[in-house]
Amino acid sequence: MFYLLILLLQMKLIRKISDLNKAIKFNYDLGFVPTMGGLHIGHESLIKKSKKKCEKTIVSIFVNPKQFNSKNDYKRYPRNLNTDLKILRKLKVDFVYLPTINQIYKNKEPLKFKLKKTQKILCAKYRKGHFEGVLDIMNRLIKRILPKFVFMGEKDFQQLFLIKKFLENIYNTKVIMCKTVRNNNKVALSTRNFLLNRSDVITAGYVASKLIDLKIKIKQNRVKSKLHIKNTKIYLIKKFNIKIEYLEVRNIINLNSNITNKKFKIFIAYYIDKIRLIDNF
């Protein structure tokens, strides 16, 4: 408790909207890092980029129920506020915003954002309403904070793509895409990784390495990309007994499957036991 009080003295902890308005008033060069807590080195890299580019940095911690597809997934999402606050203090974050569900959704506004049929691909295809929930909460947060820059990780590429498309032009805010941070086994850092055991992390590393090899093969022969994808999917399922939700290659311009003469990424969503992981290479 004493340590927590020290934390609060050295960075501004904000729970009420009135306090938020007072804290960020006249902060025109504000960097914003939205999180759901469970902070790791990937989050730290986003915060460091914000601190380097902006005069002040605000981090939000809010586990948004509207972007989960099941109550169990929402309940088991890793949470450790005290650990998160210690990390933020060490990084010398200026403001930490900790809104409640009631505070965020006090105004029961209808969802403003609906994906077109052509946009219901990758995670949007398998997680009904997920990105509508993401866009809704990001709209509410950006509207309140009005940051100059928002810093987000490239691991959630489809999320980044949609936020830039739907929200960047509504507000005078620039979304900064930051590179995915990986561990020594090439596994993308994620809060959900806290739910994995050591064996699971090793398996995720093998999957990552195989997908890195896959990208090299596709670069060498794009005509055979579908065959390479098919063979890799079969190999991963048989070798590691994982459930693959999707494994696709798409260009990074509009997320279309046409990769001819375009920069592209390989996108995957898969389950190790009941833990859903996503990545792109």
C-alpha positions in Angstrom: 0.0 0.0 0.0 2.8 2.4 0.9 4.6 1.6 -2.4 1.3 2.3 -4.3 1.0 5.7 -2.6 4.5 6.6 -3.7 3.5 5.6 -7.3 0.6 8.0 -7.1 2.7 10.9 -6.0 5.1 10.5 -8.9 2.6 10.1 -11.7 -0.9 11.4 -12.1 -3.5 8.6 -11.7 -6.8 9.5 -13.2 -10.1 7.8 -12.6 -12.7 10.6 -13.2 -13.5 12.4 -16.4 -13.3 15.7 -14.6 -9.8 14.9 -13.4 -8.9 13.8 -16.9 -10.0 17.2 -18.4 -8.0 19.1 -15.8 -4.9 17.0 -16.2 -4.6 17.2 -20.0 -5.9 20.7 -20.4 -3.5 22.7 -22.6 -1.4 19.6 -23.3 -1.4 20.0 -27.1 1.6 17.7 -27.6 0.1 14.6 -26.0 1.0 11.0 -26.8 -1.5 8.3 -26.0 -0.8 4.5 -25.5 -4.1 2.6 -25.1 -3.8 -0.7 -23.2 -5.8 -3.4 -21.5 -3.2 -3.8 -18.9 -1.0 -6.9 -18.5 1.9 -4.7 -19.5 5.0 -6.2 -21.1 8.1 -5.1 -23.0 6.0 -4.5 -26.1 3.9 -1.9 -24.3 7.1 -0.4 -22.8 8.5 0.1 -26.3 5.3 2.0 -27.3 5.5 4.2 -24.2 9.2 5.0 -24.9 8.4 6.0 -28.4 5.7 8.3 -27.1 7.9 9.9 -24.5 10.6 10.5 -27.1 8.2 12.1 -29.6 5.8 13.9 -27.3 6.0 16.4 -24.5 3.6 14.4 -22.3 2.4 10.8 -22.4 -0.9 9.3 -21.1 -1.5 5.5 -20.8 -4.9 4.0 -20.4 -5.7 0.7 -18.8 -9.2 -0.6 -19.6 -10.2 -4.2 -20.3 -13.0 -3.5 -22.7 -15.8 -6.1 -22.4 -17.3 -5.2 -25.8 -14.4 -6.5 -27.8 -14.5 -10.0 -26.2 -16.5 -12.8 -27.8 -17.2 -14.7 -24.6 -17.6 -13.9 -21.0 -15.0 -16.6 -20.0 -12.4 -15.0 -22.3 -13.1 -11.6 -20.7 -12.9 -13.0 -17.1 -9.6 -14.9 -17.7 -7.8 -12.0 -19.4 -4.6 -11.3 -17.4 -5.0 -8.4 -14.9 -2.4 -7.1 -12.4 -2.8 -3.4 -11.8 -0.1 -3.1 -9.1 2.5 -4.6 -11.4 1.3 -2.4 -14.3 1.6 0.8 -12.1 5.2 -0.2 -11.1 6.2 -0.5 -14.7 4.6 2.8 -15.6 6.3 4.6 -12.7 9.7 3.3 -13.8 9.0 4.6 -17.3 8.1 8.0 -15.8 4.7 8.1 -17.5 2.9 11.5 -16.9 -0.7 10.3 -16.7 -2.4 6.9 -16.2 -6.1 6.8 -17.1 -8.1 4.1 -15.3 -11.8 4.5 -16.3 -14.5 2.1 -15.1 -17.0 0.3 -17.4 -19.8 2.5 -16.1 -17.8 5.7 -16.8 -16.9 4.6 -20.3 -20.4 3.4 -21.3 -22.4 5.9 -19.3 -23.7 7.4 -22.5 -25.4 4.6 -24.3 -24.6 5.7 -27.8 -25.4 3.3 -30.7 -22.4 1.8 -32.5 -21.2 4.3 -35.1 -18.9 1.9 -36.9 -20.0 -1.0 -39.0 -17.6 -3.1 -41.2 -18.5 -3.7 -44.8 -18.7 -7.2 -46.0 -15.3 -6.9 -47.7 -13.7 -5.8 -44.4 -15.0 -8.9 -42.5 -11.8 -10.8 -43.1 -9.1 -12.3 -40.9 -10.1 -11.7 -37.2 -13.2 -9.8 -38.2 -14.5 -13.0 -39.9 -14.1 -15.1 -36.9 -14.8 -12.6 -34.0 -18.2 -11.1 -34.7 -18.5 -7.6 -33.4 -14.9 -7.5 -32.1 -13.6 -4.6 -34.2 -16.9 -2.7 -33.8 -16.1 -2.9 -30.1 -12.5 -1.8 -30.6 -13.5 1.1 -32.8 -16.2 2.2 -30.3 -13.8 2.2 -27.3 -11.0 3.9 -29.3 -13.5 6.6 -30.5 -14.6 7.2 -26.9 -11.0 7.4 -25.6 -9.6 9.6 -28.4 -12.6 11.9 -28.1 -11.9 12.5 -24.4 -8.1 12.6 -24.6 -7.6 14.3 -28.0 -4.0 13.2 -28.3 -1.7 14.4 -31.0 -0.4 10.9 -31.5 -1.6 7.4 -30.7 1.0 4.6 -30.5 0.0 1.0 -31.3 1.8 -2.2 -32.1 2.0 -3.8 -35.5 1.1 -7.2 -34.1 -2.5 -6.2 -34.2 -2.2 -5.1 -37.8 -5.9 -5.4 -38.8 -6.9 -3.4 -35.7 -4.4 -0.7 -36.7 -5.6 -0.7 -40.3 -9.2 -0.2 -39.2 -8.5 2.5 -36.6 -6.5 4.5 -39.1 -9.2 4.1 -41.7 -12.2 5.0 -39.4 -10.8 7.3 -36.8 -7.6 9.1 -37.9 -9.5 11.6 -40.1 -12.3 12.3 -37.6 -9.8 13.7 -35.1 -6.6 15.7 -35.4 -4.8 12.6 -34.3 -2.0 10.6 -36.0 -1.8 6.8 -35.4 1.8 5.7 -35.2 2.4 2.1 -36.1 5.2 0.5 -34.0 7.2 -2.7 -34.8 6.2 -5.9 -33.1 8.5 -6.8 -30.2 9.4 -10.5 -30.0 11.1 -12.8 -27.6 14.3 -14.8 -28.4 12.1 -17.5 -30.0 10.5 -14.9 -32.4 7.2 -15.1 -30.5 5.3 -11.8 -30.6 4.9 -10.4 -27.1 1.3 -10.4 -26.0 -0.6 -10.2 -22.7 -2.2 -13.5 -23.6 1.3 -15.1 -23.5 1.0 -14.9 -19.7 -1.6 -17.7 -20.0 0.9 -20.0 -21.8 3.1 -22.6 -20.1 6.7 -23.1 -21.1 5.9 -25.9 -23.5 3.3 -23.7 -25.2 5.8 -20.8 -25.6 8.3 -23.2 -27.3 5.5 -24.4 -29.7 4.6 -20.8 -30.5 8.3 -20.2 -31.3 8.3 -23.1 -33.8 5.2 -21.7 -35.4 6.8 -18.3 -35.7 10.0 -19.7 -37.3 8.0 -21.7 -39.8 6.0 -18.6 -40.9 9.2 -16.6 -41.3 10.4 -19.4 -43.7 7.0 -19.3 -45.4 7.4 -15.6 -46.1 10.8 -16.2 -47.7 9.3 -18.9 -50.0 6.4 -16.7 -51.1 8.8 -13.8 -51.8 10.7 -16.2 -54.0 7.6 -17.4 -55.9 4.4 -15.5 -55.3 2.6 -17.5 -58.0 2.7 -20.6 -55.7 1.7 -18.6 -52.5 -1.6 -20.6 -52.1 0.3 -23.9 -52.4 2.9 -22.8 -49.8 0.2 -21.6 -47.4 -1.7 -24.9 -47.8 1.4 -27.1 -47.2 2.5 -25.0 -44.2 -1.0 -25.2 -42.6 -1.1 -28.9 -42.9 2.4 -29.2 -41.5 1.7 -27.0 -38.5 -1.5 -28.8 -37.6 0.1 -32.3 -37.8 3.4 -31.4 -36.2 2.2 -29.3 -33.2 -1.5 -30.3 -32.8 -2.7 -26.7 -33.0 -6.0 -25.4 -34.3 -5.5 -22.8 -37.0 -8.3 -20.4 -37.4 -6.8 -18.7 -40.5 -3.5 -18.6 -42.3 -3.5 -16.1 -45.1 -1.3 -13.8 -47.2 -2.6 -10.3 -47.9 -1.1 -7.0 -49.1 -0.6 -4.3 -46.6 -2.2 -1.5 -48.7 -5.9 -2.6 -48.5 -5.6 -6.2 -47.0 -6.7 -7.6 -50.3 -5.4 -11.1 -51.2 -3.8 -9.8 -54.3 0.0 -9.6 -53.6 1.3 -9.1 -57.1 3.9 -6.3 -57.0 2.7 -5.3 -53.5 4.2 -5.5 -50.1 2.5 -8.3 -48.1 2.2 -9.9 -44.8 1.3 -13.4 -43.6 -1.5 -13.4 -41.1 -2.3 -16.2 -38.6 -4.7 -16.8 -35.8 -4.4 -20.1 -34.0 -5.1 -21.9 -30.7 -2.6 -23.6 -28.4 -5.0 -25.5 -26.1 -7.7 -22.8 -25.6 -5.4 -19.8 -25.9 -5.9 -17.8 -29.1 -2.8 -16.2 -30.5 -2.4 -13.9 -33.5 0.6 -12.7 -35.4 1.8 -11.4 -38.8 5.1 -11.5 -40.6 
